[in-house]
């Protein structure tokens, strides 16, 4: 992205499609978003999967590098015209961005040739004839499924090592030394504050989420504001109030823990004991276990107290069948 010279799309100039941008990306020597499997028997990713992964990575880079910048809107979907790729034998509408890219004539011819070959089986000679207007081809709908070998045929026009454009990090932010002061950042949801000493506020990892202590909701740490009513990571004063990085790192030491080991419950035998002594000790252990079990059972017995009734069953409290079967009209003393 640092090597792109872009211009916003307008009425006179259409936006670049994702397919054209992906071909330009590969022409400049960048690797495939999904690497080819090392084992020859495994299937390679189709152009459809490669472009979907390419969109995902571009969106992630834009969200991090162009956060809340005006240029980030240029990577939003743009107006797509019908049959915009008809000149290379492809019909229909295609996903378009809100900008176009300034490229050389050599890159333009390479992108056009790749677009012609993606939808049909054709040699380079016939492709050049079609682009020169010497022959005609039928216009077909774009099918990105299959054609796993098409991506490997894209020629590399510019190697990535020869490009010198890059985004430089400010010298003052290379180490990001903490000043030790504590600031308070405002939650974007409930407008309450959290101290900058919270480990979620990491200048080098702005994708972390912070849980607000009041509303208990999670939001990206880069969305929190400082007391200057700006994003804390862009503030020239409060961006250095976070905790030092060395305090955040967890110990990566390998080996046994420093905690005191628990005593082993495994029985240790004395090598000098005879068989009779070992047997006697086993019997003694069994007796102790049995006594402990008996005491445990005794402790479980609950004393319900003395009986409160007089031991006489009242016939009027029984049903007719039970009175006839057990009492026979008489009262029985069960006390």
TIMARNU-182957 format. One line per field, with one value per residue (C-alpha): residue number from 0; residue in three letters; x, z, y. Coordinates in Angstrom, 2 decimals, always signed. Layout:
i: [NUM  ...] .
aa: [Ala  ...] .
px: [X  ...] .
pz: [Z  ...] .
py: [Y  ...] .
***
This chain:
i: [0  1  2  3  4  5  6  7  8  9  10  11  12  13  14  15  16  17  18  19  20  21  22  23  24  25  26  27  28  29  30  31  32  33  34  35  36  37  38  39  40  41  42  43  44  45  46  47  48  49  50  51  52  53  54  55  56  57  58  59  60  61  62  63  64  65  66  67  68  69  70  71  72  73  74  75  76  77  78  79  80  81  82  83  84  85  86  87  88  89  90  91  92  93  94  95  96  97  98  99  100  101  102  103  104  105  106  107  108  109  110  111  112  113  114  115  116  117  118  119  120  121  122  123  124  125  126  127  128  129  130  131  132  133  134  135  136  137  138  139  140  141  142  143  144  145  146  147  148  149  150  151  152  153  154  155  156  157  158  159  160  161  162  163  164  165  166  167  168  169  170  171  172  173  174  175  176  177  178  179  180  181  182  183  184  185  186  187  188  189  190  191  192  193  194  195  196  197  198  199  200  201  202  203  204  205  206  207  208  209  210  211  212  213  214  215  216  217  218  219  220  221  222  223  224  225  226  227  228  229  230  231  232  233  234  235  236  237  238  239  240  241  242  243  244  245  246  247  248  249  250  251  252  253  254  255  256  257  258  259  260  261  262  263  264  265  266  267  268  269  270  271  272  273  274  275  276  277  278  279  280  281  282  283  284  285  286  287  288  289  290  291  292  293  294  295  296  297  298  299  300  301  302  303  304  305  306  307  308  309  310  311  312  313  314  315  316  317  318  319  320  321  322  323  324  325  326  327  328  329  330  331  332  333  334] .
aa: [Unk  Unk  Unk  Unk  Unk  Unk  Unk  Unk  Unk  Unk  Unk  Unk  Unk  Unk  Unk  Unk  Unk  Unk  Unk  Unk  Unk  Unk  Unk  Unk  Unk  Unk  Unk  Unk  Unk  Unk  Unk  Unk  Unk  Unk  Unk  Unk  Unk  Unk  Unk  Unk  Unk  Unk  Unk  Unk  Unk  Unk  Unk  Unk  Unk  Unk  Unk  Unk  Unk  Unk  Unk  Unk  Unk  Unk  Unk  Unk  Unk  Unk  Unk  Unk  Unk  Unk  Unk  Unk  Unk  Unk  Unk  Unk  Unk  Unk  Unk  Unk  Unk  Unk  Unk  Unk  Unk  Unk  Unk  Unk  Unk  Unk  Unk  Unk  Unk  Unk  Unk  Unk  Unk  Unk  Unk  Unk  Unk  Unk  Unk  Unk  Unk  Unk  Unk  Unk  Unk  Unk  Unk  Unk  Unk  Unk  Unk  Unk  Unk  Unk  Unk  Unk  Unk  Unk  Unk  Unk  Unk  Unk  Unk  Unk  Unk  Unk  Unk  Unk  Unk  Unk  Unk  Unk  Unk  Unk  Unk  Unk  Unk  Unk  Unk  Unk  Unk  Unk  Unk  Unk  Unk  Unk  Unk  Unk  Unk  Unk  Unk  Unk  Unk  Unk  Unk  Unk  Unk  Unk  Unk  Unk  Unk  Unk  Unk  Unk  Unk  Unk  Unk  Unk  Unk  Unk  Unk  Unk  Unk  Unk  Unk  Unk  Unk  Unk  Unk  Unk  Unk  Unk  Unk  Unk  Unk  Unk  Unk  Unk  Unk  Unk  Unk  Unk  Unk  Unk  Unk  Unk  Unk  Unk  Unk  Unk  Unk  Unk  Unk  Unk  Unk  Unk  Unk  Unk  Unk  Unk  Unk  Unk  Unk  Unk  Unk  Unk  Unk  Unk  Unk  Unk  Unk  Unk  Unk  Unk  Unk  Unk  Unk  Unk  Unk  Unk  Unk  Unk  Unk  Unk  Unk  Unk  Unk  Unk  Unk  Unk  Unk  Unk  Unk  Unk  Unk  Unk  Unk  Unk  Unk  Unk  Unk  Unk  Unk  Unk  Unk  Unk  Unk  Unk  Unk  Unk  Unk  Unk  Unk  Unk  Unk  Unk  Unk  Unk  Unk  Unk  Unk  Unk  Unk  Unk  Unk  Unk  Unk  Unk  Unk  Unk  Unk  Unk  Unk  Unk  Unk  Unk  Unk  Unk  Unk  Unk  Unk  Unk  Unk  Unk  Unk  Unk  Unk  Unk  Unk  Unk  Unk  Unk  Unk  Unk  Unk  Unk  Unk  Unk  Unk  Unk  Unk  Unk  Unk  Unk  Unk  Unk  Unk  Unk  Unk  Unk  Unk  Unk  Unk  Unk  Unk  Unk  Unk  Unk  Unk  Unk  Unk  Unk  Unk  Unk  Unk] .
px: [+0.00  +2.90  +3.86  +0.40  -0.26  -4.03  -6.65  -10.31  -12.80  -15.20  -17.71  -15.04  -12.86  -14.07  -12.66  -10.29  -11.77  -10.46  -9.40  -7.29  -5.77  -4.87  -3.15  -1.22  -0.24  +1.11  +2.81  +4.87  +6.37  +4.34  +3.55  +0.22  -2.08  -2.56  +0.70  +0.87  +0.97  +4.40  +3.02  +2.45  -0.62  -2.59  -4.85  -3.79  -6.08  -8.31  -8.28  -11.60  -10.05  -6.90  -8.86  -11.06  -7.95  -6.43  -9.52  -9.32  -5.66  -6.13  -9.04  -6.94  -4.05  -6.38  -8.08  -4.72  -2.63  -5.35  -7.36  -9.87  -7.99  -9.74  -7.95  -9.51  -12.83  -11.19  -11.00  -14.77  -16.91  -17.37  -19.85  -19.48  -20.51  -22.07  -19.65  -16.74  -14.31  -15.90  -12.72  -10.90  -13.73  -15.44  -19.08  -21.14  -20.59  -17.53  -16.58  -15.00  -13.09  -13.50  -10.15  -7.98  -4.23  -1.61  +0.40  +2.88  +2.01  +3.80  +1.76  -1.43  -0.70  +0.16  -3.09  -5.13  -3.45  -4.05  -7.72  -8.12  -6.54  -8.44  -11.74  -10.59  -7.83  -5.80  -2.14  -0.08  +0.03  -3.76  -4.00  -1.70  -3.68  -6.93  -5.46  -4.06  -7.52  -6.52  -9.01  -12.25  -13.35  -16.71  -17.54  -18.04  -19.08  -16.27  -15.76  -13.09  -13.63  -11.01  -8.09  -5.63  -2.71  -3.66  -2.14  +1.27  +1.31  +1.15  +4.52  +6.49  +7.19  +8.74  +10.44  +9.55  +13.22  +13.58  +10.82  +12.04  +8.76  +7.76  +6.10  +8.66  +8.12  +8.81  +12.11  +10.45  +8.14  +10.66  +11.24  +8.08  +9.59  +7.02  +7.18  +5.74  +2.76  -0.77  -3.46  -7.11  -8.71  -12.42  -14.59  -16.24  -19.48  -20.27  -17.78  -16.24  -12.49  -9.87  -6.24  -3.55  -1.71  -4.22  -2.33  -4.88  -3.55  -0.51  +0.89  +2.37  -0.81  -3.76  -5.98  -6.46  -9.87  -10.42  -13.23  -14.78  -15.09  -18.49  -20.49  -18.61  -18.50  -15.47  -14.25  -11.05  -8.38  -7.63  -11.14  -10.55  -9.87  -7.59  -8.40  -7.50  -10.57  -8.39  -7.38  -4.82  -2.41  -2.27  -1.96  +1.54  +1.31  -0.78  +0.42  +3.50  +1.56  +1.02  +2.78  +6.32  +6.50  +8.83  +6.13  +3.65  +5.77  +5.13  +7.89  +8.93  +11.43  +11.35  +11.96  +10.51  +8.47  +9.89  +6.98  +7.60  +6.72  +3.95  +4.90  +4.30  +1.51  +3.25  +4.30  +8.05  +9.42  +12.35  +14.79  +15.84  +12.33  +11.53  +8.41  +6.85  +7.36  +5.83  +2.81  +2.36  +2.49  -0.13  -2.46  -1.98  -2.83  -6.01  -7.12  -6.55  -8.60  -11.42  -11.49  -11.54  -14.41  -16.36  -15.89  -16.99  -20.18  -20.86  -20.50  -23.11  -25.82  -28.23  -30.00  -33.66  -34.52  -37.22  -40.55  -43.27  -46.28  -47.73  -47.41  -51.16  -52.39  -55.72  -58.13  -59.80  -56.50  -56.43  -58.47  -61.19  -59.05  -56.04  -58.29  -59.92  -56.64  -54.47  -56.69  -59.96  -61.79  -59.36  -56.53  -53.04  -50.31  -47.03  -45.03] .
pz: [+0.00  +0.61  -3.09  -4.50  -6.28  -6.18  -7.29  -6.22  -8.69  -10.33  -13.12  -15.81  -14.28  -12.80  -9.72  -9.85  -9.27  -6.63  -9.39  -11.10  -7.79  -6.95  -10.33  -9.76  -6.31  -7.79  -10.71  -8.26  -6.79  -3.62  -2.48  -2.64  +0.33  +0.67  +0.17  -2.05  -0.09  +0.24  -0.60  -4.33  -3.82  -2.00  -3.86  -4.34  -3.52  -6.34  -7.49  -5.67  -2.32  -3.00  -3.73  -0.66  +1.51  -0.25  +0.60  +4.22  +4.57  +2.84  +5.13  +8.19  +7.02  +6.29  +9.69  +11.46  +9.33  +8.12  +11.35  +11.22  +8.25  +5.25  +2.84  +4.56  +2.84  -0.54  +0.28  +0.75  -2.02  -5.01  -7.83  -10.19  -13.80  -15.86  -18.25  -17.07  -18.10  -21.48  -23.23  -21.89  -22.61  -19.18  -18.67  -15.60  -12.54  -10.33  -6.85  -7.22  -4.89  -4.64  -6.25  -9.20  -9.35  -11.50  -13.25  -16.10  -19.64  -19.10  -16.00  -17.85  -20.66  -18.16  -16.20  -19.42  -20.57  -17.20  -17.30  -20.75  -19.67  -16.38  -18.11  -20.94  -22.12  -24.58  -25.49  -25.18  -28.97  -29.29  -26.22  -27.79  -31.05  -29.17  -27.26  -30.52  -32.12  -34.71  -33.51  -31.55  -28.54  -26.99  -23.84  -20.93  -17.32  -14.79  -13.07  -10.36  -9.15  -10.50  -12.52  -9.70  -12.09  -13.33  -10.35  -10.97  -14.58  -13.54  -14.53  -11.98  -13.37  -10.28  -7.42  -3.92  -3.05  -5.65  -4.11  -1.68  -0.61  +2.92  +5.97  +8.47  +12.21  +14.05  +15.90  +19.19  +18.99  +18.16  +21.82  +23.23  +26.63  +29.38  +31.49  +34.55  +35.04  +35.17  +32.91  +32.61  +29.37  +28.67  +27.70  +24.27  +25.46  +28.93  +29.15  +32.37  +32.86  +33.34  +34.38  +31.72  +33.83  +32.59  +30.61  +27.78  +26.81  +24.88  +22.33  +20.26  +20.29  +19.59  +18.60  +22.23  +23.82  +27.13  +29.55  +31.19  +34.97  +34.99  +31.97  +31.82  +28.02  +25.83  +23.23  +21.23  +23.21  +20.26  +20.55  +24.04  +24.46  +26.85  +28.77  +25.67  +23.93  +21.33  +20.83  +23.49  +21.03  +18.91  +21.79  +22.09  +25.90  +27.16  +24.70  +26.90  +30.14  +29.67  +31.78  +30.70  +28.26  +30.47  +33.17  +30.77  +29.65  +31.27  +32.32  +29.58  +31.66  +31.18  +33.77  +37.12  +39.15  +42.24  +44.46  +47.31  +46.15  +48.00  +50.09  +48.25  +49.52  +48.19  +50.90  +51.43  +52.33  +54.59  +52.94  +56.33  +57.32  +57.24  +55.72  +59.17  +60.11  +56.84  +57.38  +60.95  +59.79  +57.11  +59.68  +61.99  +59.16  +58.35  +61.99  +62.13  +58.95  +60.34  +63.62  +61.74  +59.60  +62.68  +64.36  +61.20  +61.04  +64.73  +64.20  +61.46  +63.83  +64.80  +68.15  +67.53  +71.22  +73.16  +71.73  +72.37  +71.68  +74.32  +72.22  +71.54  +67.97  +67.60  +65.38  +64.14  +62.49  +60.30  +57.26  +57.29  +55.61  +57.91  +60.99  +60.02  +59.12  +62.09  +64.86  +64.37  +66.17  +69.15  +70.23  +70.36  +72.66  +70.76  +73.53] .
py: [+0.00  +2.37  +2.03  +2.81  +6.10  +6.35  +8.83  +8.95  +7.52  +9.94  +10.21  +10.17  +7.47  +4.20  +2.57  -0.37  -3.80  -6.19  -8.57  -5.92  -4.82  -8.41  -8.89  -5.66  -6.93  -10.16  -8.37  -6.36  -9.49  -9.96  -13.52  -15.28  -14.61  -18.38  -20.21  -23.25  -26.52  -28.09  -31.52  -31.88  -34.04  -31.34  -28.92  -25.31  -22.42  -21.18  -17.53  -17.09  -18.08  -16.05  -12.88  -13.36  -13.70  -10.67  -8.58  -9.70  -8.72  -5.36  -4.57  -5.45  -3.24  -0.31  -0.64  -0.43  +1.92  +4.32  +4.37  +7.25  +8.80  +10.34  +8.01  +4.99  +5.81  +5.22  +1.50  +1.32  -0.23  +2.05  +2.27  -0.69  -0.27  -3.01  -4.76  -2.60  -5.38  -6.03  -4.94  -8.01  -10.45  -10.45  -9.47  -8.55  -6.38  -6.77  -5.59  -2.16  +0.17  +3.93  +4.74  +3.89  +3.30  +4.99  +2.26  +2.01  +0.92  -2.38  -3.14  -2.18  -4.67  -7.39  -6.90  -6.98  -10.20  -11.87  -10.88  -12.39  -15.70  -16.09  -16.83  -19.07  -21.40  -19.38  -19.08  -15.91  -15.43  -15.36  -13.14  -10.57  -10.69  -10.02  -7.10  -5.69  -5.91  -8.53  -11.16  -11.36  -13.39  -14.14  -12.19  -14.62  -14.29  -14.39  -17.76  -17.73  -21.28  -23.64  -22.28  -23.00  -22.67  -19.20  -17.40  -18.96  -17.66  -13.99  -12.49  -10.49  -7.03  -5.38  -7.15  -6.06  -5.62  -2.86  -0.74  +1.87  +3.47  +2.63  +4.10  +5.27  +5.22  +8.49  +8.41  +9.35  +6.31  +3.60  +2.73  +4.38  +5.12  +5.44  +8.61  +6.87  +9.19  +7.80  +9.20  +8.33  +7.22  +7.62  +4.66  +5.24  +3.59  +4.95  +7.86  +6.55  +6.41  +3.72  +4.27  +4.10  +1.51  -1.07  -3.71  -3.48  -0.06  -1.20  +1.23  -1.60  -3.73  -1.47  -4.42  -5.38  -5.02  -3.26  -4.08  -1.03  -1.32  +0.38  -0.83  -4.18  -3.96  -4.61  -2.15  -1.73  +0.08  +2.36  +3.87  +5.28  +9.02  +10.84  +14.01  +16.04  +14.51  +12.78  +9.17  +8.38  +6.72  +9.90  +12.37  +13.81  +13.91  +11.00  +8.36  +7.86  +7.36  +3.64  +1.05  +0.09  -2.80  -4.83  -4.93  -6.55  -9.46  -12.77  -15.05  -17.45  -19.40  -23.14  -25.78  -26.86  -24.40  -22.72  -23.77  -26.19  -29.73  -31.49  -34.53  -37.77  -40.00  -43.06  -45.47  -45.68  -49.12  -49.68  -52.04  -53.42  -54.61  -58.30  -59.87  -60.40  -56.76  -55.56  -57.84  -56.60  -53.02  -53.70  -55.28  -52.32  -49.90  -51.88  -51.76  -48.01  -47.53  -49.69  -47.74  -44.44  -45.72  -46.85  -43.49  -41.77  -43.87  -43.17  -39.45  -39.62  -40.96  -38.21  -38.19  -37.43  -37.26  -39.11  -40.18  -37.66  -39.93  -42.25  -45.42  -45.81  -45.78  -44.07  -46.03  -42.89  -41.86  -45.00  -45.78  -48.43  -51.09  -50.61  -50.46  -53.76  -55.46  -54.48  -53.26  -55.13  -52.36  -52.51  -50.23  -51.73  -50.48  -50.34  -48.71] .
***
